[in-house]
Amino acid sequence: MLPRLLLPFFLLVSLLSYGQSDTLKGPSKLQQRKQHVTRATLLSAALPGAGQYYNWRKDRAFRRTMHAKDSEFRKHSYKWVKIPVLYTAAGFLGYGIYNQNKDYQRYRQALFLKQTGATDQQISESFTPENGSGLGGFPQSYLTTRRDQARRDRDWFIILASLLYVANLIDANVDAHLQGFYISQDLIMSVNPVPMGNDAFGMEVSLRF
């Protein structure tokens, strides 16, 4: 009777011991890679360029520790260059959005005033000299064309900025997936002809690490 009562207790202790030993092993390499990819992607989603910086730090640490014998591989890590390139492109697109939206608002307001019967002088007085005080002298067709063009250009800049943001996420994700991928400088591939007999030849491909 006593062994039957103690059997569930021993099973519970065994399960707890197995779970504890499995926990002490830590995450596997596959789990670590998934965590690394997720972290890099989320960082770039929260702050563009942060995932690239995270990947660069990981890559630099990997180069210092895993392949110290390969001096050329250990020295060079230029992934940080992506960050100024990314923000230069973002600054250009942001300025384009701001500038085209400002033009759109100016021409839209001038067109609205002209359609409501305002005189050219009233339209010009409603703008500052820096903001287009001479718009009152243009015909309605011209203002309509410029308004539509400014809106179209602004929308294109917004689309390009969105694509840049998506490219930032994709780059951080793919770069994190390829983290640790290493091709040795000593890798040599040779292709040689091999006689097969009866005046026939084959090709031999060999790789040396």
VOPAGU-2260 file (C-alpha; in pm, 1 decimal, decimal comma):
REM VOPAGU-2260
SITE   aa  ch    i         X         Y         Z
SITE  MET   A    0       0,0       0,0       0,0
SITE  LEU   A    1     280,8     242,7      91,5
SITE  PRO   A    2     469,1     205,0    -240,9
SITE  ARG   A    3     151,3     286,3    -431,6
SITE  LEU   A    4     104,4     606,3    -228,3
SITE  LEU   A    5     466,5     712,5    -282,8
SITE  LEU   A    6     461,5     649,1    -658,4
SITE  PRO   A    7     296,0     985,1    -752,2
SITE  PHE   A    8     541,2    1164,3    -524,8
SITE  PHE   A    9     841,5    1009,1    -698,4
SITE  LEU   A   10     693,1    1089,9   -1039,9
SITE  LEU   A   11     647,2    1454,7    -939,7
SITE  VAL   A   12    1003,7    1478,3    -809,2
SITE  SER   A   13    1133,2    1325,1   -1132,0
SITE  LEU   A   14     942,1    1574,3   -1345,9
SITE  LEU   A   15    1062,6    1867,9   -1139,7
SITE  SER   A   16    1421,1    1746,0   -1155,7
SITE  TYR   A   17    1398,5    1703,5   -1532,9
SITE  GLY   A   18    1250,6    2050,5   -1574,1
SITE  GLN   A   19    1518,1    2203,8   -1354,8
SITE  SER   A   20    1801,5    2034,7   -1539,4
SITE  ASP   A   21    1652,9    2139,0   -1873,0
SITE  THR   A   22    1626,7    2498,7   -1751,5
SITE  LEU   A   23    1988,7    2501,4   -1636,1
SITE  LYS   A   24    2101,0    2409,6   -1985,2
SITE  GLY   A   25    1983,5    2748,9   -2111,2
SITE  PRO   A   26    1835,8    2828,9   -2449,3
SITE  SER   A   27    1956,2    2635,7   -2751,3
SITE  LYS   A   28    2144,5    2796,6   -3038,6
SITE  LEU   A   29    1826,4    2802,3   -3244,2
SITE  GLN   A   30    1637,8    2977,9   -2963,1
SITE  GLN   A   31    1923,0    3226,9   -2919,9
SITE  ARG   A   32    1915,6    3303,1   -3293,0
SITE  LYS   A   33    1538,4    3354,4   -3285,8
SITE  GLN   A   34    1571,3    3586,8   -2986,9
SITE  HIS   A   35    1848,1    3777,3   -3163,6
SITE  VAL   A   36    1640,7    3816,8   -3481,5
SITE  THR   A   37    1332,1    3924,6   -3287,8
SITE  ARG   A   38    1526,2    4176,4   -3081,4
SITE  ALA   A   39    1696,2    4331,8   -3385,0
SITE  THR   A   40    1365,7    4361,5   -3571,6
SITE  LEU   A   41    1180,9    4515,9   -3276,4
SITE  LEU   A   42    1461,6    4764,6   -3216,3
SITE  SER   A   43    1447,1    4878,9   -3578,1
SITE  ALA   A   44    1068,6    4901,7   -3557,7
SITE  ALA   A   45    1087,2    5122,2   -3248,1
SITE  LEU   A   46    1381,9    5333,5   -3369,3
SITE  PRO   A   47    1508,7    5294,4   -3727,0
SITE  GLY   A   48    1879,4    5216,2   -3719,0
SITE  ALA   A   49    1873,7    5069,5   -3367,4
SITE  GLY   A   50    1853,2    4714,5   -3502,7
SITE  GLN   A   51    2146,8    4784,2   -3734,2
SITE  TYR   A   52    2349,4    4914,6   -3439,8
SITE  TYR   A   53    2257,7    4605,0   -3238,6
SITE  ASN   A   54    2365,0    4376,7   -3524,7
SITE  TRP   A   55    2689,9    4569,2   -3563,1
SITE  ARG   A   56    2775,1    4523,1   -3194,5
SITE  LYS   A   57    2696,3    4151,1   -3216,6
SITE  ASP   A   58    2900,7    4114,8   -3534,7
SITE  ARG   A   59    3197,8    4294,0   -3382,8
SITE  ALA   A   60    3190,3    4066,8   -3076,6
SITE  PHE   A   61    3160,4    3760,3   -3300,6
SITE  ARG   A   62    3458,8    3865,5   -3510,1
SITE  ARG   A   63    3672,8    3915,9   -3199,1
SITE  THR   A   64    3596,6    3580,7   -3038,4
SITE  MET   A   65    3503,1    3314,9   -3292,6
SITE  HIS   A   66    3765,5    3368,0   -3561,9
SITE  ALA   A   67    4057,3    3534,4   -3391,4
SITE  LYS   A   68    4301,9    3345,0   -3614,2
SITE  ASP   A   69    4166,6    3517,0   -3924,7
SITE  SER   A   70    4305,1    3868,2   -3890,4
SITE  GLU   A   71    4130,5    4002,0   -4200,5
SITE  PHE   A   72    3791,0    3881,3   -4082,7
SITE  ARG   A   73    3853,6    4010,6   -3730,7
SITE  LYS   A   74    3943,7    4363,3   -3840,6
SITE  HIS   A   75    3664,8    4475,1   -4069,6
SITE  SER   A   76    3305,3    4533,3   -3966,1
SITE  TYR   A   77    3140,2    4813,6   -4159,0
SITE  LYS   A   78    2776,8    4749,6   -4068,7
SITE  TRP   A   79    2765,4    5079,1   -3878,4
SITE  VAL   A   80    2777,6    5258,5   -4216,6
SITE  LYS   A   81    2412,4    5165,3   -4269,3
SITE  ILE   A   82    2302,3    5399,3   -3990,4
SITE  PRO   A   83    2422,4    5733,7   -4138,7
SITE  VAL   A   84    2304,0    5621,2   -4483,0
SITE  LEU   A   85    1961,7    5541,9   -4340,4
SITE  TYR   A   86    1927,0    5876,1   -4161,9
SITE  THR   A   87    2058,3    6070,7   -4460,4
SITE  ALA   A   88    1789,3    5915,8   -4678,0
SITE  ALA   A   89    1527,7    5970,9   -4405,9
SITE  GLY   A   90    1628,3    6336,8   -4372,5
SITE  PHE   A   91    1604,0    6389,8   -4747,5
SITE  LEU   A   92    1259,2    6228,3   -4763,1
SITE  GLY   A   93    1140,1    6412,8   -4454,7
SITE  TYR   A   94    1244,7    6745,9   -4602,4
SITE  GLY   A   95    1069,0    6654,7   -4926,9
SITE  ILE   A   96     746,8    6574,9   -4741,2
SITE  TYR   A   97     762,8    6900,2   -4544,5
SITE  ASN   A   98     845,0    7117,9   -4843,9
SITE  GLN   A   99     586,3    6967,3   -5078,1
SITE  ASN   A  100     316,6    6976,1   -4812,2
SITE  LYS   A  101     391,4    7345,1   -4749,9
SITE  ASP   A  102     351,8    7417,1   -5122,9
SITE  TYR   A  103      32,4    7214,4   -5132,9
SITE  GLN   A  104    -119,3    7411,2   -4845,4
SITE  ARG   A  105     -22,2    7744,1   -5006,4
SITE  TYR   A  106    -171,0    7666,9   -5346,1
SITE  ARG   A  107    -481,4    7511,0   -5193,7
SITE  GLN   A  108    -547,6    7819,6   -4980,7
SITE  ALA   A  109    -487,6    8057,2   -5274,0
SITE  LEU   A  110    -719,7    7851,1   -5495,1
SITE  PHE   A  111    -988,7    7847,5   -5226,0
SITE  LEU   A  112    -971,9    8227,5   -5188,7
SITE  LYS   A  113    -990,2    8278,1   -5565,2
SITE  GLN   A  114   -1290,2    8044,8   -5591,8
SITE  THR   A  115   -1472,6    8235,7   -5316,0
SITE  GLY   A  116   -1436,3    8563,9   -5509,1
SITE  ALA   A  117   -1140,3    8723,1   -5332,6
SITE  THR   A  118    -944,8    8978,3   -5529,5
SITE  ASP   A  119    -579,9    8930,2   -5625,9
SITE  GLN   A  120    -475,9    9188,7   -5370,0
SITE  GLN   A  121    -672,0    9016,0   -5093,2
SITE  ILE   A  122    -514,5    8682,3   -5185,0
SITE  SER   A  123    -164,9    8830,6   -5186,2
SITE  GLU   A  124    -222,3    9002,7   -4850,4
SITE  SER   A  125    -325,5    8675,1   -4690,7
SITE  PHE   A  126      28,5    8538,7   -4738,4
SITE  THR   A  127     360,6    8655,2   -4599,0
SITE  PRO   A  128     640,8    8748,1   -4841,5
SITE  GLU   A  129     822,0    8424,7   -4753,7
SITE  ASN   A  130     506,7    8219,5   -4801,3
SITE  GLY   A  131     404,5    8334,1   -5147,6
SITE  SER   A  132     249,9    8680,3   -5135,7
SITE  GLY   A  133     237,8    8694,6   -5517,5
SITE  LEU   A  134       0,7    8402,3   -5566,0
SITE  GLY   A  135    -293,6    8632,0   -5621,1
SITE  GLY   A  136    -173,8    8723,1   -5967,2
SITE  PHE   A  137    -193,7    8366,7   -6105,4
SITE  PRO   A  138    -502,4    8226,9   -6280,7
SITE  GLN   A  139    -715,6    7957,4   -6124,1
SITE  SER   A  140    -600,3    7688,8   -6369,2
SITE  TYR   A  141    -235,8    7749,1   -6274,2
SITE  LEU   A  142    -310,7    7725,7   -5902,0
SITE  THR   A  143    -504,8    7403,0   -5958,1
SITE  THR   A  144    -216,4    7246,6   -6151,4
SITE  ARG   A  145      43,2    7345,4   -5892,4
SITE  ARG   A  146    -174,7    7226,4   -5606,0
SITE  ASP   A  147    -223,0    6884,4   -5764,7
SITE  GLN   A  148     146,5    6855,0   -5848,4
SITE  ALA   A  149     254,5    6944,3   -5495,6
SITE  ARG   A  150       8,3    6693,3   -5349,6
SITE  ARG   A  151     129,4    6420,8   -5585,6
SITE  ASP   A  152     494,2    6486,4   -5505,1
SITE  ARG   A  153     420,4    6489,9   -5132,3
SITE  ASP   A  154     241,0    6155,9   -5157,1
SITE  TRP   A  155     534,6    6004,4   -5346,7
SITE  PHE   A  156     775,4    6119,8   -5077,3
SITE  ILE   A  157     549,7    5958,4   -4814,3
SITE  ILE   A  158     547,0    5631,6   -5009,0
SITE  LEU   A  159     925,9    5635,3   -5040,8
SITE  ALA   A  160     962,1    5707,0   -4668,6
SITE  SER   A  161     734,6    5411,7   -4591,5
SITE  LEU   A  162     941,7    5186,1   -4817,7
SITE  LEU   A  163    1257,5    5306,0   -4644,9
SITE  TYR   A  164    1108,4    5213,1   -4307,9
SITE  VAL   A  165    1015,0    4866,6   -4435,4
SITE  ALA   A  166    1362,9    4822,5   -4586,0
SITE  ASN   A  167    1508,5    4914,2   -4246,6
SITE  LEU   A  168    1308,2    4632,4   -4086,2
SITE  ILE   A  169    1398,7    4379,4   -4355,9
SITE  ASP   A  170    1767,6    4465,8   -4335,4
SITE  ALA   A  171    1777,6    4426,9   -3957,2
SITE  ASN   A  172    1589,6    4095,1   -3977,0
SITE  VAL   A  173    1798,2    3942,5   -4257,4
SITE  ASP   A  174    2126,0    4065,5   -4111,5
SITE  ALA   A  175    2037,0    3910,1   -3777,2
SITE  HIS   A  176    1955,5    3580,4   -3952,0
SITE  LEU   A  177    2297,6    3583,0   -4119,8
SITE  GLN   A  178    2479,8    3668,6   -3797,0
SITE  GLY   A  179    2773,4    3432,1   -3753,1
SITE  PHE   A  180    2780,6    3325,0   -4116,8
SITE  TYR   A  181    3150,6    3305,6   -4193,9
SITE  ILE   A  182    3348,1    3222,9   -4506,7
SITE  SER   A  183    3710,5    3158,9   -4430,9
SITE  GLN   A  184    3978,5    3343,5   -4623,0
SITE  ASP   A  185    4147,1    3005,0   -4671,2
SITE  LEU   A  186    3855,0    2862,0   -4866,8
SITE  ILE   A  187    3980,6    2747,6   -5207,8
SITE  MET   A  188    3778,3    2592,3   -5487,4
SITE  SER   A  189    3953,5    2425,7   -5778,0
SITE  VAL   A  190    3813,2    2272,8   -6095,8
SITE  ASN   A  191    4036,0    2025,2   -6278,2
SITE  PRO   A  192    3987,5    1798,5   -6580,9
SITE  VAL   A  193    3994,8    1425,7   -6506,0
SITE  PRO   A  194    4060,8    1160,4   -6775,2
SITE  MET   A  195    3780,8     901,7   -6784,7
SITE  GLY   A  196    3925,5     670,1   -7049,3
SITE  ASN   A  197    3843,0     623,5   -7418,8
SITE  ASP   A  198    3939,2     985,6   -7488,4
SITE  ALA   A  199    3671,6    1107,7   -7244,2
SITE  PHE   A  200    3727,1    1368,4   -6977,6
SITE  GLY   A  201    3532,1    1470,0   -6670,3
SITE  MET   A  202    3551,3    1758,6   -6427,0
SITE  GLU   A  203    3667,1    1739,8   -6066,9
SITE  VAL   A  204    3558,8    2009,7   -5822,1
SITE  SER   A  205    3739,4    2024,4   -5488,4
SITE  LEU   A  206    3702,7    2255,1   -5189,6
SITE  ARG   A  207    3977,3    2316,0   -4935,4
SITE  PHE   A  208    3911,3    2487,8   -4602,8
